[in-house]
Amino acid sequence: MKKYSVLALAIAVAAQAGGVAAATKSTSFQVKLAVTADCTISSPSGSDVDFGTKTGAVVEAGNLTASGKINAKCSKGSSYRIGLDAGTNAATANNTTTRRMKSGSEFVTYDLYLDSASTHWGSLTEAGSAPSSTGVIAAVSGTSNVANTTAGQDYTVYGKIPAQLAGMVTAGNYVDTVTATIEF
């Protein structure tokens, strides 16, 4: 029994010697991530503003309408504005109220709108100005939410061809290229 008592005593002493409290110190640190606002803008396939095929007389009579789409995709919570430039064939450079399509050396005037009520869709630099004959020039504004961060937000671009001068519309394929810009 003495053998076991001495052995038990030796184990207890060894356990206590190993049980001396070790000194500890700690520090804190942060885990960080900065998420910047980001947006993309696109014109999905088949979303051009296409007035179709018309006779010269129909184009001269005017009041032709068509629509297309652009898509904005932004990080959640990002505010943005979308403007449309004057196109490559504007009668006055950078003036969105003078948009026109071109075929050879001939032109057909048109305009683009934010809505079917004909709110003129201008560039980001023009937005807020008010030309006398076309009403307020505006740009689309929005704020991204959960739903449109993956699929994006579609915006309809409404086009309208006003009456043209009689006898002035020549047969041809009329085209203009408009650039949509997103600011965020």
C-alpha positions as CSV (number, residue, x, y, z in Angstrom):
1,M,0.0,0.0,0.0
2,K,2.9,2.3,0.7
3,K,4.1,1.9,-2.9
4,Y,0.8,3.1,-4.1
5,S,0.6,6.0,-1.7
6,V,4.0,7.2,-2.7
7,L,3.1,6.8,-6.4
8,A,-0.1,8.7,-5.8
9,L,1.7,11.5,-4.0
10,A,4.3,11.7,-6.8
11,I,1.5,12.0,-9.4
12,A,-0.3,14.7,-7.4
13,V,2.9,16.7,-7.0
14,A,3.7,16.4,-10.7
15,A,0.2,17.5,-11.6
16,Q,0.3,20.5,-9.4
17,A,3.7,21.5,-10.8
18,G,2.3,21.4,-14.3
19,G,-0.8,23.3,-13.1
20,V,1.1,26.5,-12.4
21,A,-0.9,29.2,-14.1
22,A,0.7,30.4,-17.3
23,A,0.7,34.1,-18.0
24,T,-1.6,35.2,-21.0
25,K,-1.9,38.3,-23.0
26,S,-4.3,39.1,-25.9
27,T,-4.9,41.6,-28.6
28,S,-7.8,42.5,-30.8
29,F,-7.8,43.1,-34.6
30,Q,-10.4,44.0,-37.2
31,V,-11.5,42.1,-40.2
32,K,-12.3,44.6,-43.0
33,L,-13.9,44.9,-46.4
34,A,-14.7,48.0,-48.4
35,V,-17.4,47.5,-51.0
36,T,-17.4,50.2,-53.7
37,A,-20.5,51.1,-55.7
38,D,-20.4,49.6,-59.2
39,C,-22.7,49.7,-62.1
40,T,-22.9,48.4,-65.6
41,I,-25.2,49.5,-68.4
42,S,-26.1,47.4,-71.4
43,S,-28.5,47.3,-74.4
44,P,-29.7,43.7,-74.4
45,S,-29.8,41.9,-77.8
46,G,-32.9,42.9,-79.9
47,S,-33.6,46.0,-77.8
48,D,-32.8,48.7,-80.4
49,V,-35.4,51.5,-81.0
50,D,-36.5,50.2,-84.4
51,F,-39.2,52.1,-86.3
52,G,-39.4,49.3,-88.8
53,T,-39.9,49.7,-92.6
54,K,-42.1,52.6,-93.7
55,T,-42.8,54.5,-96.9
56,G,-41.5,58.0,-97.4
57,A,-45.0,59.4,-97.1
58,V,-45.6,57.7,-93.8
59,V,-42.4,59.0,-92.4
60,E,-43.2,62.5,-93.7
61,A,-46.5,62.4,-91.9
62,G,-44.7,61.6,-88.7
63,N,-46.0,60.6,-85.3
64,L,-44.2,57.2,-85.6
65,T,-43.3,55.5,-82.4
66,A,-41.0,52.7,-81.3
67,S,-39.3,51.6,-78.2
68,G,-36.2,49.7,-77.0
69,K,-34.6,48.8,-73.7
70,I,-31.4,49.5,-71.8
71,N,-30.5,47.6,-68.6
72,A,-28.7,49.0,-65.5
73,K,-27.1,46.7,-63.0
74,C,-25.7,48.3,-59.8
75,S,-24.4,47.1,-56.5
76,K,-27.2,47.1,-53.8
77,G,-27.9,50.5,-52.4
78,S,-26.2,52.4,-55.2
79,S,-27.9,55.5,-56.5
80,Y,-27.5,56.2,-60.2
81,R,-28.6,58.4,-63.2
82,I,-28.7,57.4,-66.8
83,G,-28.4,59.8,-69.7
84,L,-28.5,59.4,-73.4
85,D,-26.3,61.5,-75.7
86,A,-27.3,63.3,-78.8
87,G,-26.2,60.5,-81.1
88,T,-23.6,60.5,-83.9
89,N,-25.7,62.5,-86.4
90,A,-27.2,65.3,-84.3
91,A,-27.8,68.6,-86.2
92,T,-26.0,70.4,-83.3
93,A,-23.2,68.5,-81.5
94,N,-24.1,67.4,-78.0
95,N,-27.6,68.8,-78.3
96,T,-30.1,65.9,-77.7
97,T,-33.0,68.0,-79.0
98,T,-31.5,67.7,-82.5
99,R,-31.2,63.9,-82.9
100,R,-31.4,62.5,-86.4
101,M,-30.9,59.3,-88.2
102,K,-28.8,59.3,-91.4
103,S,-28.8,57.4,-94.7
104,G,-26.0,58.6,-97.0
105,S,-26.4,62.4,-96.9
106,E,-30.1,62.4,-95.9
107,F,-31.5,62.7,-92.4
108,V,-34.8,61.9,-90.5
109,T,-35.2,63.7,-87.2
110,Y,-36.4,61.8,-84.1
111,D,-36.3,62.1,-80.4
112,L,-36.0,59.7,-77.4
113,Y,-38.2,59.9,-74.2
114,L,-38.3,58.6,-70.7
115,D,-41.9,57.7,-70.9
116,S,-44.8,57.5,-73.3
117,A,-45.9,61.0,-72.2
118,S,-42.8,62.4,-74.0
119,T,-40.5,63.5,-71.3
120,H,-37.3,64.2,-73.3
121,W,-34.4,61.9,-72.4
122,G,-31.3,64.0,-72.4
123,S,-27.6,63.6,-71.5
124,L,-26.3,63.7,-67.9
125,T,-25.0,67.2,-68.5
126,E,-28.2,68.5,-70.0
127,A,-30.5,67.0,-67.4
128,G,-32.5,69.6,-65.6
129,S,-32.3,72.3,-68.3
130,A,-35.5,73.3,-70.0
131,P,-35.4,74.0,-73.7
132,S,-38.5,76.0,-74.8
133,S,-39.8,73.7,-77.4
134,T,-39.3,70.2,-75.9
135,G,-40.1,70.5,-72.2
136,V,-37.8,69.5,-69.4
137,I,-34.7,67.5,-70.3
138,A,-34.3,64.6,-67.8
139,A,-32.2,61.6,-67.0
140,V,-33.4,58.4,-65.4
141,S,-32.6,58.2,-61.7
142,G,-32.7,55.0,-59.6
143,T,-31.4,53.2,-56.5
144,S,-30.4,49.6,-56.8
145,N,-32.2,47.0,-54.5
146,V,-31.8,43.3,-54.0
147,A,-33.9,42.4,-56.9
148,N,-32.0,44.3,-59.6
149,T,-28.5,43.6,-58.5
150,T,-28.6,40.2,-60.3
151,A,-30.9,40.8,-63.3
152,G,-30.6,44.6,-63.4
153,Q,-33.3,47.1,-64.0
154,D,-34.7,47.4,-67.5
155,Y,-35.6,50.9,-68.7
156,T,-37.8,51.5,-71.8
157,V,-36.5,54.0,-74.3
158,Y,-39.4,55.5,-76.2
159,G,-38.7,56.9,-79.7
160,K,-40.8,59.2,-81.8
161,I,-40.4,60.5,-85.3
162,P,-42.1,63.8,-85.8
163,A,-43.5,65.0,-89.2
164,Q,-40.8,65.6,-91.7
165,L,-40.7,68.1,-94.6
166,A,-42.9,66.9,-97.5
167,G,-40.9,65.4,-100.3
168,M,-37.7,65.3,-98.3
169,V,-37.5,61.7,-97.1
170,T,-35.4,59.7,-99.5
171,A,-35.5,55.9,-99.6
172,G,-32.7,54.3,-97.6
173,N,-31.7,52.7,-94.3
174,Y,-31.6,55.4,-91.7
175,V,-29.4,54.8,-88.6
176,D,-28.0,56.7,-85.6
177,T,-25.9,55.5,-82.7
178,V,-26.8,56.8,-79.3
179,T,-24.6,56.2,-76.2
180,A,-26.2,55.6,-72.8
181,T,-24.1,56.6,-69.8
182,I,-24.6,55.7,-66.2
183,E,-23.4,57.9,-63.4
184,F,-23.2,56.4,-59.9
